[in-house]
Amino acid sequence: MTSEGSNGKMSSSQTRSPLATIPENVGDDVVERNSTDENVSSEEEAAAASDVNPLASDAAQILPMLQNLLRNNDIQRERLTGLVQLYAPAVEDTNANVNAESEQIAREAALASQVHFLEQRVQELEEEIETQKKLNAELEEQLKSLTNSSDP
């Protein structure tokens, strides 16, 4: 990824990424660390496992290598994610716009539903008012007829 001069420093003609640069030999460091730290315990495990099962011995020898591969994959994933975020912010903006639009559409649908409910409720209340007016008119007529009949 980066080339180093004979003194171990990067040349001034190269541009540095704003992301933290990880040397290309990171995997080598991890391999060395794995070979010194984990091989002691894995050798003991392999010796104990070989007494019981020869397949377990093979698995114990392969396990540190697989762990190293997983660590390297994690490092590469982080580096790629950083590069994608650095060089493709427009994609995130587009996703944010799509999410904002879908949220707006959902809000509009909820509001339209509420408006429809309120319109139905207003219509029901208007009908109820008309019914009450008719009932009130009938009661007034009955009251007039009672007052007229009791006034001789």
Secondary structure, 3 states (H helix, E strand, C coil): CCCECCCCCECCCCCCCCCCCCCCCHHHHHHHHHHHHHHHHHHHHHHHHHHHCHHHHHHHHHHHHHHHHHHHHHHHHHHHHHHHHHHCHHHHHHHHHHHHHHHHHHHHHHHHHHHHHHHHHHHHHHHHHHHHHHHHHHHHHHHHHHHHHHCC
